[in-house]
């Protein structure tokens, strides 16, 4: 199936590793051009170099109010266009209600929530019909994850923002979609499993709760995101797609 990605230009934030990197790889593999971001300059440059001439790295922090305009400008400067953005941010620090400080909440709000809002707002102003804005959120949009209180507080609000944005942008032909990863085998998930006394037992117990009985791979997530960002998904908007091996049983 041709997804229609050839020569389309996307910005993918948080793409030096993990899920953002997996999406950038799939987009480039299908013929798209990608501006990928990360906070560390060398890591960002290295990640772009691995993907070849159809990728360029820009070191930014999602919390920087000037980052959105810089990224759109980079897309136009390097590749001559701007067709969509995937907003992927790092996970907030783990902890229960009593563990997380005001400073941690504030930092996470600036990066995870307000930074994502700014990116989407800027993209919405720049995109034309056929454009797309995607959010990498979390299964916590539907059900809190124990030990991730900050994420549980912010992700559902961002999903609500994305839904509101899809209603506003639909008449302009611009789509807004969200992805809700659960147990995807990334460094972040391994780090969280490693917080338990017995990481291997924790993983086994988690896998037992997944109908497919395994964690997903970053490539599987990347292919799902690439489809949702592509013209092939032109009538999909305002949706939140669980990428979780069937772990969410509700509709």
Secondary structure, DSSP 4 states (H G I P E B T S, - for coil): ---S-TT-EEEESS-SSHHHHHHHHHHHHTT-EEEEEESSHHHHHHHHHHH-TTEEEEE--TT-TTHHHHHHHHHHHHHS---EEEE--PPPPPB-TTT--HHHHHHHIIIIIIHHHHHHHHHHHH--TT-EEEEE--GGGTS--TTBHHHHHHHHHHHHHHHHHHHHHHTTT-EEEEEEE-SB-SHHHHHHHTTSS-HHHHHHHHHHTSTTSSPBPHHHHHHHHHHHHSGGGTT--SEEEEESTT-----
